[in-house]
Amino acid sequence: MKKKKAALTAAGVIAAAGIAGAGIAVSSTDDDGTEVPITGVELEQASRAALEYTGGGTVTETEVGDEDSYYEVEVTLDDGSQVDVQLDEGFNVVDVMADDDTNEDGD
C-alpha cells in the first residue's frame, strides 16, 4: 500500500513539473467568485492548444464555461501583452482576443 501511494505521489510531482515546464503559471483573479478554472487533464490540453496557437508564452489564467467559449485560456506573450484564447469542447481554437482588463479609468 505504501509503495502504491508513493508511486502515485511521485507521478503527481512529475506531472506538475511537466505542466510547469510547459509555460503554465495559472493564477486566479476571480473578483466575484464565479469563474471556474480549468483543472486536470483538461488544463494540460487547453494550455497546450493555446500555447501552440500563440507560438509560446505563459498561461496565466483559465476558465471553464466562459461567456465566449467552452474554455478560455489567458496567455501572456513574451512581449508582455496578453491574449485570451477561446477553445471549444474539443480544444479547437474558436477565437483569440487581446486581453484588456483595464476599465475606462485605466485601472
N, C-alpha and C positions, 0 to 999 in steps of 0.2 A: 504494500500500500504506500509506504513512504517513497519507494522508488518511482511509482507511478506519479505521485504528487510532485516530486522533484522534477521529473521529466516534463510534466505539464507546466510547471513554473518556468523551467528553462526555455520551453517552447514559447511561452508568453514573452519572456525577455528578448528572445531572438526576434520575434515578430515585431515587438515595439522598436527594437533597434533598426529593423528593416524599414519601418514607417518613418522613423526619424531621418534615416539616410536618404529617403526619397523626397526630402524637402517639404515635410509636413510639420507645421508648428501650430496646431489648431488651438485657438482660444475661444472664449465666449464673451461677447459684448452685448448679450441679450438684455436690453433695458427693462422690458416688461414681462419677461419670463415665459414668452410664448414660443420662442424658437426652439426647435428640437435638433440638436447636432447629429450629423451622420456618425455612426459608430461601426465597429467591427469590420467585417469583410467589405461591406458597402463603402465604408470610409476609404479603404485601400483602393477599391475600384473607381470610385468617384474622383479621388485625388489623382490617380494615375491618368484617367481620361482628361481631367482639366489641365494637368501639367503637360501632357502630351500635346494638347491643343495649343497651349500658350508657349510652348517651347522652353519651359522651365519656370523658375520662380519658387515661391514657398506658399503652401496652402496655409492660410491664416484663420479661416473660419469656414464652417459648413452649416448647412441646414437641410432638413428633410421637410418636404411639403411647403416649399417656398411659394409665394403667390405667383411667381413667374414660371415655375417648373417643378418637377418632382424633387430634384436635388439642386442645391446651389452651392458652389464651391468658390470662395473668395481666394484669389491668388495675388500675392504681392510679387510684382515682377522685379527683376534685378535693378531697374532704374527707380524703384520706389513707388511706382504707380500701382494701382490695384484694379483688378477686373473681377467681375462676378461671372463665372461660367455656369450657365444653366444646362442641366442634363435631364434627359427623360429617364424612365424606369430602367431602360436598357443601357444606361451610362453613355448615351449618344449626346453630343453637344447640340443643343437646340437654339442657343443664343449666347452672346457674350456682350457684356455691358461694362463700360468704365464705371468703377465704383466710386461714388462721391457721397460720403457720409456727412458732408457739411450741410448746415442749414443756411438760410439766406444771410445770416449774420457772419458766416464764415466759421462758425463753431463746429 
